[in-house]
Amino acid sequence: MIPYGRQEITQQDVDSVVSVLKSDFLTQGPQVPLFESSIRQAVNVKFATAVNSATSALHIACLALGVSKGDVVWTTPITFVASANCALYCGSDIDFVDIDASTYNLCPEKLKMKLVDAKENNLPLPKVVIVVHLCGQPCEMDKIHALGKKYGFSIIEDASHAIGGKYKGKPIGSCEYSDITVFSFHPVKIVTTAEGGVATTNNIEMAQKMELLRSHGITRNEKLMTETSHGGWYYEQVALGFNYRMTEMQAALGVSQMSRLYDIVAKRNELAARYDELLKALPLVTPKQINDSYSGRHLYVIRLLLDKIKLNHQQVYNQLRDRGIGVNLHYIPVHTQPYYRDLGFEIGMYPEAEKYYQEAISIPLFHHMTSSQQNSVISSLRSVLR
């Protein structure tokens, strides 16, 4: 089976992790700061806070922006559930903005319409909008940022798919158009720490807040303490935090992987361009790339032109799997999940997201994919769709 995504672990990665296992620190040592430094340099941002998952990073990002009970957070329905769950963890309400038909990202025009409607009808405006760079394709951040300035909401970029990408010449994660950006380092992501996440920001107060929250709300920084230190052992809990720390082993793997980031993303783009060329004659839509952007190309999602295919969506999916092509679907619209339907969301509320779900299939893409593997994917698609 050719998987839709797969990590690459080199001998350099293995040696880096083994060196930590033989060291004095398995947690809270020098590797986590080193990994954070590698992220800061890669995306040209002032602060980076490493945690044990992107879900944790989203949670503390919401808290750093003051999300709490009585607030509402807006996000896209086409994302993994964590992009919405993080707001609920804080006690706030959640709502969604439908996607753009061609990019599959949160649509800035639909966001504008929803904001105007909320303002005119005295409905709650969002405290935070969480945009998701689906598949690594950047959202139209300049438009969303302008709306944030006008309507007073903060912005979190869920860039779990997008490290190594750019928007208007700026690295994703630089927070040029947002308050906080979150990255994921799950095994199928562009680079991996096995499990892990990072939140970046240029705001020192937000960075300090997230650093506190990832480790129980405890600090040894005398500037943040309420009284003079009692001695070298002394610490204070100044906030209610969590155990969201990243281990030294994860960080060491991340440092090693980050040294190959640009080569990895370049190879993903090369493979995606080959798909673009060789699939264009088939009854499907290949991913559109917006101007002034450079995608991390985490996923390659095709849209089936079902009116031109004798098979239905599930039959295409099943036949590709039967041929050893590990296709998947990213994602089921969040508002259709049973938990969210219990909150009052209904089928039909976000029609473009639901249409996407009926047609989308993620085909294999990973940077060390061989020509033979990619040819097998293309050949199987040709056979099934024709």
Secondary structure, 3 states (H helix, E strand, C coil): CEECCCCCCCHHHHHHHHHHHCCCCCECCCHHHHHHHHHHHHHCCCEEEEECCHHHHHHHHHHHCCCCCCCEEEECCCCCCHHHHHHHHCCCEEEECCECCCCCCECHHHHHHHHHHHHHCCCCCCCEEEEECHHHCCCCHHHHHHHHHHHCCEEEEECCCCCCCEECCEECCCCCCCCEEEEECCCCCCCCCCCCEEEEECCHHHHHHHHHHCECCEECCHHHCCCCCCCCCCCEECCCCCECCCEHHHHHHHHHHHCCHHHHHHHHHHHHHHHHHHHCCCCEECCCCCCCEECCCCCEEEEECHHHCCCCHHHHHHHHHHCCEECECCCCCHHHCHHHHHCCCCCCCCHHHHHHHHHEEEECCCCCCCHHHHHHHHHHHHHHHC
